[in-house]
């Protein structure tokens, strides 16, 4: 389970290696596994969390969520998570998969509305009839993985997961299939996706406004109305969050972190970090 939260989890992209390295299933996840987290963690692999019971308050990529089981949660590669509270009766199962595996699943859904729904929803409540199938799903995945004699294990994992989505999991997304996203909502969602992709190199609003073919003023106003934070606030929050993860979860020195995050110098990085946290990078690392 701890490997899921390593800062850099370098999983192979080859579907042929899924059984050995890049498809993991962990059941009976309890509160203690999360409560040691005091700083945001960055996921380096796509992760599904089936909350069987209990509840959890957490930020995923800086957006707060209140999840109550039974529920299905998706955390994508490169997203951040920080749980703030977890109930004592919390129990979950976790599936970690490679980007290639997830993309192949989504290709199966290419001609359905389910694809866009699953892409938009971070979490959904599981209907009773779906929640009742989760244990069977997890157990079967574990059996497939443990059967080292099966030369078709990787395909069994892929198609069984797809079958579960189309046979059972889709029911959790049915209530949202008529959901219409406003123009403002689409702009805000597209902006957030762009920031998560480019924030390490692009920290100025003009870049994102240009990508969206709108004015910076329009972008800032729209994002503020939709999220409560300005567009610049979001960019800065992602930059600082990434810096915190580097400082707490890697052995890179300050200069190397500044280089990784495309700051012109260590000094510039230090001033930027202190402006938004009140501490120097070194002080934060030692705190």
C-alpha positions, 0 to 999 in steps of 0.5 A: 500500500505504501508504494502507492504514495511514493513520490515517483512510482515509475511503472512500466507502460507495457501491458505485457508487464501488468501482472508483474509490476503495474497492476496492483490490488490492495484490499482491507485498507484501513484509516491507519494507512492514511492518517500518517499523511501530513503533507500532500502526496503526488500519485504517479499512477492511476488509482481507483479507490472503492470506499466500502464503508465509512467516510473521508474528507480529502483534497484532490488536486487542491479541491476539497471532497467529502466522500461517504461510502459506499463510493468510487473515487478516481485519482489520476497520475500526477494528481495530489491528495491530502486526506484531512479526516477519516472515520474510524470505520473507514474501509476501502479497496485500492487498485493501482494501474498503469496509464496504458491499462487505463487508456485501454479501458477508456478506448473500450468506452470511446463510443459511449457517454460513460467515457466523458462521465468517468473523466469528469467525476472524481467520485460517485456514490455506489448504488447498493446493487453495485456496492454489493459486487465490489468484493467479488470484483476485487477477489476475482482480480486477485485470483487472476493476478495470483494465477501465474500459469495463465498466459492470458492473465493480462487480457483477463485483467483487462477484459474483466475490468471492462466487463465490471464497468459495463455490467455494474459500475456504469450504474453509479454514473447513470444519474449524471448522464443528462448533466449539461456543463455550462460554457463557464464550467467547460472553460474552468474545467479546461483551465484546470486540466491545462494548469495540471499539465503545464504549471511546472513551466508556465506560471503566467496567465497569458499562456492559459488564456491563449490556449483557451482563446479568451482574454486573461481578464475573462479567464480570471473572472470565469474561474473565480466565479466557478471555483472561488479562487482566481486563475492566478491563485490556482497556478500558484497553489499548484506550483507551491504544492509541487514544491512542497512534495519535492521538499518533503518526498525527495532528496533533491537539493534546493537548486535541483528542485528549482531546476526541476520546476523551471525557476531561473535561479535558486534565489528566485525559487526561494523568494517565490516559495517564501512569499506564499508559505512564509517559510524558506524552502529549507525551513519548510523541509526541516519543519 
